[in-house]
Amino acid sequence: MELEIRNICKNFGEKEVLKGVSFAASSGKAFGLLGRNGAGKTTSIRIIMNVFAQDQGEIFLDGKPIDYHTVKLGYLPEERGLYPKKKIIDQLLYFAQLNGMKRQDAVTSIDYWLERLKMTEHRNKRLDTLSKGNQQKIQLVTALAHDPQIIILDEPFSGLDPVNAMLLKDVVKEEISNGKIVLFSSHQMNYIEEFCDGIAILNGGQIVLCGDIVEIKHNYVRDKLAVRSADVKKIMQDQRIGGTMQENGELLIQLKSAEEKKEMMRLLTQTFDIDEIRVYEPSLNDIFVEYAGKQN
């Protein structure tokens, strides 16, 4: 399957929120929709989910206009949408049936997911008796119980401790391997980098960068070296080299040009005790700051 968003525009009154947004996400892969607060991510997600309509543009599934009567979507919102005073199983059944499931099928699926997420013991409790992380897992069950083809996860790891984050990682990877289209929206770039093949960065309602993460990184000018050495202070004091110390303990050396890297590597290895030297590639966080931080 391929979900394609073509030239979506949306205004709220006089405010132009989306200005011709286009990107595509394929099944069996995760796609990251990134941007600062107010960039247009939530509006894009709501249009994809048919919460409200776009003013211009189209949404296609496998080359045809998406049919919301037949396609199943699962959504984990950043702002949680369950009822704190209600029994968990009653809520899960309600949402599953809203998504078209028969009651017995819903019970079977819900019990599977409660067990999968280690939440079976909480089945008959009220939601507000659970920790924030466990409430997040119950919200996830509402997104997955009806076996959606398209799964949209908005800040899915918010509030999860490392153990539950690992559990959620496994679930997401399973859904991707099962051929689902998975859309991520998150400010936690480490998770985006771990899961997503492709990304689109929104800034001011426009896509300012879109493509495969690996290709995006390789297309950056390769004019920096990352070095690990016991002689870091000596290297920094050498006027031919210089460099800046990074939080991870690496020395980052800015070259005059990419063509200078072999000569600089030779100088470093012949002059100093070098443990590791490599061409520096920007992290996704670096790329996000560069593209999302610009005024657009």
C-alpha positions in Angstrom: 0.0 0.0 0.0 1.0 3.6 -0.5 -0.6 6.6 1.1 0.0 9.7 -0.9 -0.8 13.3 0.2 -0.8 15.6 -2.8 -0.6 19.4 -2.6 -2.8 19.8 0.6 -3.8 23.3 1.5 -5.8 24.4 4.5 -6.8 27.8 5.9 -8.5 28.6 9.2 -10.1 32.0 8.5 -7.3 34.2 7.2 -4.5 32.0 8.6 -2.9 29.8 6.0 -1.9 26.7 7.9 -0.9 24.3 5.1 0.6 25.5 1.9 0.7 22.7 -0.6 1.9 19.8 1.5 2.9 16.6 -0.4 4.5 13.4 0.8 4.1 9.6 0.5 4.3 6.7 3.0 4.5 3.0 2.1 3.4 -0.1 3.8 6.1 -2.1 5.7 7.9 1.2 6.5 7.6 4.0 9.0 7.5 7.6 7.9 8.2 10.5 10.2 6.3 13.8 10.0 8.4 16.3 11.8 8.2 20.0 12.7 8.1 22.5 15.5 4.9 23.3 17.3 2.6 25.2 15.0 4.3 23.9 11.8 1.2 22.1 10.6 1.7 18.5 11.7 -1.5 18.1 13.6 -3.5 19.7 10.9 -2.0 17.3 8.3 -2.8 14.4 10.6 -6.4 15.4 11.1 -6.9 15.9 7.3 -5.4 12.4 6.7 -7.8 11.0 9.3 -10.8 12.9 7.7 -11.5 14.8 10.9 -12.0 17.8 8.6 -11.5 18.4 4.9 -8.6 20.1 3.2 -9.4 23.3 1.1 -7.3 22.0 -1.8 -5.3 18.9 -2.7 -6.1 15.2 -2.5 -5.2 12.0 -0.5 -4.7 8.8 -2.4 -4.3 5.2 -1.3 -2.7 2.9 -3.9 -3.2 5.6 -6.5 -7.0 6.1 -5.9 -8.8 8.6 -3.8 -8.9 7.3 -0.2 -12.2 5.7 0.7 -12.8 6.3 4.4 -15.7 3.8 4.4 -13.4 0.9 3.7 -9.9 1.9 5.0 -9.2 1.4 8.7 -7.1 4.0 10.6 -5.6 3.7 14.0 -4.6 6.9 15.9 -2.6 7.5 19.1 -3.0 11.2 19.8 -0.5 13.3 21.7 -3.3 14.6 23.9 -4.9 11.5 25.4 -8.6 11.0 24.7 -10.0 8.4 27.1 -12.4 8.7 30.0 -10.5 8.7 33.4 -13.5 7.6 35.5 -14.7 4.7 33.3 -13.7 1.1 33.4 -11.0 0.3 30.9 -12.6 -2.8 29.3 -15.8 -0.8 28.7 -13.9 2.0 27.0 -11.9 -0.3 24.8 -15.0 -2.2 23.7 -16.7 1.1 22.9 -13.9 2.4 20.7 -13.4 -1.0 19.0 -17.1 -1.2 18.1 -17.0 2.5 16.9 -14.3 1.2 14.5 -16.7 -1.4 13.1 -15.8 -4.5 15.2 -18.4 -7.0 16.4 -18.4 -7.3 20.1 -17.0 -10.8 20.4 -14.2 -10.0 17.9 -13.5 -6.8 19.8 -13.2 -8.8 23.1 -10.8 -11.3 21.6 -8.6 -8.6 20.1 -8.6 -6.4 23.2 -7.6 -9.3 25.4 -4.8 -10.1 23.0 -3.4 -6.5 23.2 -3.9 -6.3 26.9 -1.8 -9.4 27.3 0.7 -8.3 24.7 1.2 -5.0 26.5 1.2 -6.6 30.0 -2.0 -4.9 31.0 -4.4 -7.8 31.6 -4.5 -7.2 35.4 -5.9 -3.7 34.8 -8.7 -4.9 32.5 -11.5 -4.1 34.9 -10.0 -1.0 36.6 -10.8 2.6 36.1 -8.4 4.5 33.9 -7.5 7.1 36.5 -6.0 4.4 38.8 -3.2 3.7 36.3 0.1 5.5 35.9 0.7 7.9 33.0 2.7 5.3 31.2 0.0 2.6 31.6 -2.7 5.0 30.5 -0.6 5.5 27.4 -0.6 1.7 26.7 -4.4 1.6 27.1 -4.7 4.4 24.6 -2.5 2.4 22.2 -4.9 -0.6 22.4 -7.6 1.7 21.1 -5.4 2.5 18.1 -4.5 -1.1 17.3 -7.4 -3.4 18.4 -9.4 -3.0 15.1 -6.3 -4.0 13.0 -5.9 -0.8 11.0 -4.1 -0.6 7.8 -2.8 2.9 8.6 -1.4 3.7 12.0 -0.7 7.3 13.1 1.4 7.7 16.3 1.7 11.2 17.7 4.4 11.3 20.4 4.0 7.6 21.2 6.8 7.4 23.7 5.7 10.3 25.9 5.5 9.3 29.5 6.9 5.8 29.1 9.7 4.4 31.2 12.6 2.5 29.4 11.0 -0.9 29.9 7.6 0.2 28.5 9.4 2.1 25.7 11.1 -1.1 24.7 7.8 -3.0 24.7 6.2 -0.3 22.5 9.2 -0.4 20.2 8.7 -4.2 19.7 5.0 -3.6 19.0 5.7 -0.9 16.4 8.3 -3.0 14.7 5.8 -5.9 14.5 3.1 -3.7 12.9 5.7 -2.4 10.4 6.7 -5.9 9.5 3.1 -6.9 9.1 2.8 -4.5 6.2 1.1 -1.5 8.0 1.6 2.1 7.0 3.0 3.7 10.1 3.2 7.5 10.4 5.2 8.9 13.3 5.1 12.5 14.7 7.5 13.1 17.4 10.1 15.6 18.8 12.2 12.7 20.0 14.6 12.4 17.0 16.3 9.2 18.4 13.0 7.3 17.9 12.4 8.7 14.5 15.9 7.8 13.4 15.5 4.3 14.8 12.1 3.5 13.2 11.6 5.7 10.1 13.0 5.2 6.6 11.7 8.5 5.3 10.8 11.9 6.8 9.1 15.1 5.9 10.0 18.2 7.8 7.3 20.9 8.0 8.0 24.5 8.6 5.4 27.3 8.4 2.9 24.9 6.7 5.3 23.8 4.0 7.5 20.8 3.4 11.1 22.0 3.6 12.8 18.6 3.4 11.4 15.2 2.4 13.1 11.9 1.5 15.0 8.9 2.7 16.9 9.6 5.9 20.1 7.7 4.7 20.1 9.6 1.4 19.5 12.9 3.1 22.5 12.4 5.4 24.7 11.2 2.5 23.8 14.3 0.5 25.3 16.6 3.1 28.7 18.1 2.4 31.2 15.7 3.9 33.5 18.4 5.2 33.8 17.5 8.9 35.8 14.7 10.7 34.9 13.1 14.0 37.9 12.0 16.1 38.4 10.1 19.3 41.9 10.4 20.8 43.9 10.5 24.0 45.6 13.6 22.5 42.4 15.7 22.1 43.9 18.7 23.9 47.0 18.6 21.7 45.0 18.4 18.6 42.8 21.4 19.5 46.0 23.4 20.2 47.5 22.6 16.8 46.8 25.6 14.7 46.6 23.5 11.5 43.7 21.5 13.0 41.7 23.0 15.8 38.3 21.5 16.4 35.5 21.6 18.9 34.7 19.2 21.7 31.3 17.4 21.5 29.2 16.2 24.4 29.8 12.6 23.4 33.6 13.0 23.8 34.4 13.3 20.1 36.4 16.1 18.6 34.7 17.7 15.6 37.1 19.1 13.0 35.7 21.5 10.3 37.6 21.2 7.0 38.1 23.9 4.5 36.6 21.6 1.9 35.6 18.0 1.6 38.6 17.3 -0.6 40.9 18.0 2.3 39.8 15.0 4.4 42.4 12.5 3.2 45.2 15.0 3.9 43.8 15.8 7.3 43.4 12.1 8.2 47.0 11.5 7.3 48.2 14.4 9.4 46.2 13.3 12.4 47.2 9.6 12.3 50.9 10.5 11.7 51.1 13.1 14.5 48.8 12.0 17.2 47.6 8.8 19.0 44.2 8.3 17.3 41.7 5.8 18.5 39.0 6.5 15.8 38.5 8.8 12.9 35.6 9.1 10.5 33.7 11.4 8.2 31.1 13.1 10.3 27.4 12.7 9.3 24.8 15.0 10.8 22.3 13.4 13.2 18.6 13.7 12.5 18.5 16.2 15.3 21.1 18.4 13.5 19.1 18.2 10.3 15.8 19.0 12.1 17.3 22.1 13.8 18.7 23.3 10.5 15.5 23.0 8.6 12.8 23.4 11.2 14.6 26.3 12.9 14.6 28.6 9.9 11.9 31.2 9.8 9.7 30.3 6.9 
